[in-house]
Amino acid sequence: MSVQVEKQEKNMAKLTIEVSAEEFGAALEKAYQKDKKKINVPGFRKGKAPRKMIEKMYGAGIFYEDAANIVIPEAYAAAAKECAEEIVSQPQISVTQIEEGKPFIFTAEVALKPAVTLGDYKGVEVEKSVIEVSEEEVEKEVDKERENNSRMIDVDDRAVEKGDIIKLDFEGFVDGEAFQGGKAEDYSLTIGSGSFIPGFEDQLIGAKIGEEKEVNVTFPEEYHEASLKGKPAVFKCTVKEIKVKELPAADDEFAKDVSEFDTLAEYKDDIRSKLVEKKEAQAKREKQNKAVDKAVANAQMEIPDAMVTEQVRRMADDFAKRLQSQGLTVEQYMQFTGMTADKLLEQMRPEALKRIQNSLVLEAVAKAENIEIGDDKVKEEIEKMATAYKMEFDKVNELIGEAEREQMKADLAIQAAVELIADAAVEVEAKEEPKTEE
């Protein structure tokens, strides 16, 4: 096998790969052995017809496609390794010569990793984050805990009011006919939550337990079920149960129940302290992101479209896996949201480009600053993993191969570059927006 590399514009390259006639001949024989049982030749039992007889009857190229598919993956992998260029996309394959007795020649168009010319990355200016915690934020956290410690109280001496949690039976009708999915029993609904069709919940206010009430609504034009879009409907509803949520009073006794503190004031001080810590961590992340954005903006690089497409493909695969972990398929997501595959991929492109730019610049900074990650740092990371997974260090250490260790070193070097850029950044006060006269 031989390979020629022809560099093209925008960090693209064309690999011309030649496989010997002998290797291609062996692939043809493999293709024949694989396919012969599927081919009918008069006078021969299936799988017993000689190759030359099949080729004479169906054409000399009958096994070419399968032979090419046998040869190409291995030949491309070897060529990619031999060419000494860092390829960052899937290859676009084109066959240029395919004939028995001659070398098999094909080309692979690929994107190459772009070179980066760094600009200023130390001392970039970023807006300073203001860390403040208001009393309202503290009260909101107290209220969350009160919600967590609330209890449900049955109500049977009044009609439904806003904020009530009710249990009801209902059945929906369009043009006098019940429709699929429009019926439920013992359905739990919080009045005012907006979880039902607009107007549905409001019309249940005033309904009493046990009485049937008709609710008239119109399905929105953007409703997910096409047959119901824009249609007026009548729901026959019966309220079976009314409950209200009772929250504990925010006092010293509440603080003792939910925390290690004796007074509400101490509990609030602790909440305030934790909110400050949270905001400080958030401010640190924001500073890092802003500083890296400035370093990327100051750098120069030419990203090939094929590299972005490859990043989009990886992001789409990750997205599909996340959906799967939630019990959804991509097809179901498309159906629920009205999204198309092309639109989804197009929406991912800006983020894909940003990830590539960030990664390339941070790698270049790590190289320029001679950032090297030693085995001790890798060991620290493995110890963290062992703690997180509640496993013994030696067991986790055994499971991590050399490739994973090298990737850990690369990731840690990039994180070190992020911290270097952020630590060297100059924080400036946020500029006030100019006031416009009314």
Secondary structure, DSSP 4 states (H G I P E B T S, - for coil): -EEEEEE-GGGEEEEEEEE-HHHHHHHHHHHHHHHGGG---TTS-TT-S-HHHHHHHH-TTTTHHHHHHHHHHHHHHHHHHHT-S-B-S--EEEEEE--TTS-EEEEEEEEBPPP-B----SS-EEEPPP----HHHHHHHHHHHHHHT-EEEEE-SS---TT-EEEEEEEEEETTEEEEEEEEEEEEEETTS--SSTTHHHHHTT--TT-EEEEEEE--TT-SSGGGTT-EEEEEEEEEEEEEEEPPPSSHHHHHHHSS-SSHHHHHHHHHHHHHHHHHHHHHHHHHHHHHHHHHHH-B----HHHHHHHHHHHHHHHHHHHHHTT--HHHHHHHHT--HHHHHHHHHHHHHHHHHHHHHHHHHHHHTT----HHHHHHHHHHHHHHHT--HHHHHHH--HHHHHHHHHHHHHHHHHHHHHHHPEEEPPPPPPP---
